Amino acid sequence: MSVTCAENELDWSCIRGFMPFDLDGLAVETGALSRRRGVGDGDKLLRTFLLWGLPNGSIARSAAEAKRLNLANMSGPALHGRLVLSEKFLQKVFCQLLCDACDRVENWKGFKVTAVDATVLCGPGAKGIDHRLHVAYDLGSGRPLQVDLTGPEGGETFRRFLGLGLGTLVLADQMYGKGPGIVPLLQSGASVLVRFNFYSIRLLDSTGIRITPEKAESMLKADETIEFEATLPGWDHPVRIFGARNLEGKGIWLLTDLPGSKLAACEVRSLYSRRWQIENFFKRMKTLSGLDELPTRDGPTARAWIWIKLILATLAVLIGHERFSPWGYPKGHKPQETTQASAQARADVSPRKRRRPRKNKQEDQVQTPGEPLGPVRKSNPGSASSIAPTGHHPRKARALQTGQKALFA
């Protein structure tokens, strides 16, 4: 599905093209719209829900804003009650958005390269894990393929992604390097390139004897990458094992089912390093969308809030015709490097004025119609975890603001 709208003409009708055709029927089917008191249909109900996901939003504030915009006429507690029953509705809306976001396909040697990983979400005052978000991320299109939200009991395993299908090459860290998860994924038709350690997986040598961690450690040399074949119990074909030592002298092991004709030993390290893009995706979701700022730890609306944040972030990408690029700009369009001469030339033309410090009095500010409910968070360009080479990501921040304004149009 292709929806194009100029930014100055963007309104809800443009965003509506990415949504399921019958929002009202979907809301009734999932139980989010069991009665229509205070809200007309599923379309207005979804717009009211999305107001809560905007920066600095609250349930009471969202209810007041929805009433002002003639979307819904309900109090904060009434909106809270609606949100408690909205998780299935919001999840299905997000899945529909993923169908539009994943229409672009890019292959590596005939494989759709996908990275899988999970990130932890914690609410205020948490002493442990509150929620875990599991994502399968297409490295070619730069967009998520599958998202699963679980509680702290939801472990990281390939069993969650058995539907990726034939022709998919899955990259994963050593949390996924366990036999009970690898074998079902291989049987589903997908291929793997996964990091592991010999303490968490049972591999056999050519004689049928288990390769112990001590034996594997003795095979590694200081400045050489080794390769050998092993048998994975439950899988009928041999798997290839690659081992090397990092700069700290620690052994690093990778496992793949691909033969040498499809994946050469010299390509393994560079290919596996692309897995880091999913970590950058999590970073962007948390810095731009505030996904790590849960309003409650494990309340009845916590999971609904997470789905709302995911919907808003996906809409921002679809509206801006962009991708979740880990580098901060679309593929093949690098930003121009700033030289000292060009910086000095700009400074001479438009000298920088010294600003007076402003007092932070948000309680005295008046919200005007058509503006987002708060500022868009940007990543810290000086932090070690900064993703984009230019610091924060102004293009995606503008896309997110554009999507926010469309909720009011």
N, C-alpha and C positions, 0 to 999 in steps of 0.2 A: 504494500500500500504506500502510495506516495502522496504526501500532503505538503504543499508549499504555500507559505504566506509571508508577505513582507512584514518586517518587524514593526513598522508603524501602523500596519493594518491588522496586527495579530489580536484575535479575540478568542473566546471560548469555542466558537465554531471551528476554528482551525485545529485546536487541540482535540476537539471531539472526534475528529477523523481517525485518531490513533486508538480510540477507545472501542470496547465491544459495541456492537450495533444496538443491542437492546439493554441499556443500563438499567432501566426500570425493571424489566423482567429478571435480570441477574440479581438485582438487589432483593426482590421478592423471593427468588429461589433460594438464595443463601441466608435469608432471615434478617438481613440488614434493614429491610423495609417491611416489617410485619404490620405496621399501621402508618397511615399517612398524616397523622395529626402534626401540624407544624411544618411539614415539608411536602412539596407537591409531588415529586417523582424522584427516581434514582439518580437522574442527572444532577439535580440541585443538591441531593444528599451527598454525592461524591464531591462536588465543589465545596460544600460546607466542611467535609472531612479534610480536604486538602488545605484549607485555611489553617488548620491546627499544625500542619507540618512546616509552615513558613517560619523563618528565623524569629525568635523571641515570641512565638505564638503560645497561647494557652487555650484551654477549653472555654473558659469564660469569655475571653477576648474573641475567640473564633465565633462563638454563638452571637455575640453582639455585632460583629462585623457581618455575619450572614444575615442577620435581621436588617441591618442597614442597607444591604445589597438586594433585599427581597429574595434571598435564596431559601431561607428557613426562618420560622418564628418559634424559637425554643430557647429555653434557659440553658445555663451551663450544665446543671445536673441532668437535664433532659438530653443534651448532646452527649454527655458522658455515657448515659444509658444506651444511646444509639451506637457509640463507638465500641462498647463492650460486645455487641453482636455483629460487628462489621469485619472481623478478621478474614473470614472466607471470601466475602465480597471484595475486599481490597486485594487479597492474594490473587483472585482470578482476574481482576483488572490489570494487575502488574504482569501476569503471565501473558495477557493479550498484548501489552506493550512490548514484551520481549519478542513476540512474533514479528512485530514491525521492526524492532531494533536489530534483529538477526537475519534480515533478508540479504545482507551482503556476505558473500562467501569468498575467502581467499585460501589457497592451498599451498602447502610446502611439500613438493615432490609427490603430489597427489593426496596428501594427508591434510585434514583439518586439525591444526595444532591447537590443543585446548589445555589450559592450566586449571587445576582444581586446588582449592584451599579453603580455609575457614578463618574467620576473624571473630573476636570476642567482643560482645557489647555488654556494658555494665551500667547500672543506674547509680544514682547518688547514694553514697555511703555503703557501696557494695564491698563485701569482704571476699568475694569469689566471683565466679562466672554467673551472670544472669541469663544471657542468651548467646547462642553461637550461630553465626550466619555462614552457611556453606554455599560456595559459588563455583560454577564451571564457567570459565572465561575464555572466549574465543580470541586467540592472539592475532588471528588474521583480520577479523572485522573490528577488533578492539571493543567488544561488547559482551556482556554476560549471556550465556546460553541457558543456564539453569540456576535457580536460587532456592535454597531450602533453609528454613528458620526452625531451630530447635532450642531446647533448654540446655542447661549445663550437662545433661546426661548424653547429649548427642555427640558421639565421637566422630573423628575424621576417618572415613573409610571410603574405598572405591565403590562399595555397594550402593551408595547414594546416587551414583552416576552411571548405572548400567544401561541407561537409555541413550547414551551418547552415540552408540551405533558403529557400524562398520565404516572404516575409512577415517577414524578419529585417532590421533596420536595424543595421549594424555600425559602431561608433565605434572609431577607432584613431588613434594618434599618427603622426608623420611618418616613423617607421621603416617603416611599412606603405604609405606614399604613393608607390608605384612602379607603373608601368603593367603589368608582367608579373604582378603580384599582384592588382591591382584588376580587370582585365578578366576573368579566370576567375571571380572572385567574383560580378561582375555577371552573367556568363553562367549562373551556377548559380541565379539567381533572387533573390539577396539584394540589398539596397541598402546604400550606404556613405555615411558622413560622416567624412572622413579629412583630417588635416592633411598638408601636403606642402610641398615647395619646388621651384622650377622647375629646379633643377640635377639632380634625380633623376627627373623625369618629362617626357615629351614631349607637349605640348599644342599644338593648332593653333587659330589664330583663324578668323574667318569666311571669310578669303581663302585658307586652307590653308597659311599661313606659320606656322612655329613661333614660339611666344611665348618669347622669351629671358628669362633672369633680369633683365637690364638693362631691357628693355621693361616687364616686370611691375613692377619697382621704381619706374619713372618714373610709373606710373599711380596709385600710392598717394599719399594725402594725409595730413596730420597727424591730423586729427580726423574722418575720414569713412570709412565702410565702403563699399567698391565691390562691385559684382556684375556679372558678365558670363558669357556662354556660351562654351564652347570644345569642341573635338573631341578625343576621346581615341582614338588609333589602335587599332583592334581592336574598338571598341564602336560600334554603329550609331547610337546616340542621343546628342544633345548632353549635356554635363555642365555644371553650374553651379559657378562659381568665386566665392568670397567672399574679400576681402582687406581688411586693416586694419593699423594700426600699434599696437603695445603701448606701455606707458609708457616703455620704453627706446628707442622709435623703430624697433624692428625689425619688419619685415613678417611678418604671420601670414597664411597661406593655407589655406583649407578647400575641399574638393571634395565634391560630392554629385551623385547621379544623380536625386534626387527633384525633381519639378517644383514650381513655386511654389504650386500649389494644395494640396500636401501638406506642404510645409515652407516657411514664410514666412521672409523674410530676417531679420526681427526675432526669430525663434525659434532661429536657427542657433547663436548664441553660448551661450545658456542650455542648449540641448540638448547641445552638444559638451562643455560643462563637466561633465556627468554622467559622462563617461569616467573622471574621476578616482576614481570609486568602485572601480575595479579595482586602482588603486594602493593604496588603503586596504585592500582585501582581501589583497593581498600582505603589507602591514604587519601585519595581524592574524595571518596564518598564521605569520609569523616571530616575533612577540612572544609569542603565546599557545601555539603548538605547537612553537616552537624549530626551525622548518624551516630556518633559516639556520645551524644548528650541526651540520653534517655531521661524523660521526665520522671519516670518511676522505675523501680527495680524490677518488680514482678507483678505489678498490678494488672487488673483486667484489661487495661487499654495499652499496655506496653507493646505488645506484639502488633496491634493495629497501628501504633505510631511508627514502628519500624517499616511496615509496608507502605505507609503514607510517604515516608522519606524516600523510599526506593522508587515510588511512582513519580515523585517530583523530580528526582535526579534523572530518571529515564526520559521524562517529558522534556527536560532542559536540553538533553542531547538530541532528541528527535526534532525538536523545534529548530535548533541551531544547525541541523544537518551535519552534526559532528559525530565523533566517536569518543569513547573513553580512552583517549590517547594517553599513555603513560608519560610521554615526553612533553606534554603541554601544548602540542600543536599537531595538526593533521599530518599523516604520513606523507613525506616528500615535500613539506613546506616548512623548512626551518626558519626561525626568526633571524633577521639580520643582526650580525654581531655589532655591538656598540664599540666604536673605536674612541680613543682619547680625543682625536681631532674632531670627530662628529659631535661628541659630547660638549666640547668647548665651543663649537660653532653654535649649537643650540643655546648654550648658556649666554653667548654674546647677543643673540637675537632677542631672546626673552629671558632677562635676568630673573632669577628666583627670588621671590619676596619672602621675607621672614614672617611666619605665621604666629599669631598670638595663640597661646594655649586656650582651648575651650573647656569650659566646665561640663562635666557629664551629668546632665539633668534630664534624663529620659522621662522622668515623671512629669516634667513641665512641657514636654513636646506634645503637639497635637497631631494626631494621625490624619492625613489628608486623603481623600478618595483617590484610588488608583495607585497608591504607593504600597510597596511590600511592608510587611509587619516588622521589619528590622533589617539590619545590614547583612550582607552576604559575607560569610567568613572566608578569609583567604589564608593560604598556607604561609608559614613563616619562611622567607627566602634565606634566612641565615641558619636554619636548623639543618641538622645532619640528615634528616629524613625528607628534605625538600625534593620534589620530584622534577618539576619543570626546570630547565636550565635558566630560565629568566625569573625564578622565584615563584610567585603566585600565578594563577591562571586567569587573566582578565577576560578572555573570550568566553570561557565557561561560566565565569561569574556573571557576565552580561546575559548569557543564555538563561541562567537560572533566574535572574531578575526579570527577564522577559516573560518566562513562564509564570512567575509569580503575578506579574501585572495582568496577565491574561485571565487569571481567576476573577479579577474584578471587572473585566470588560463585559 
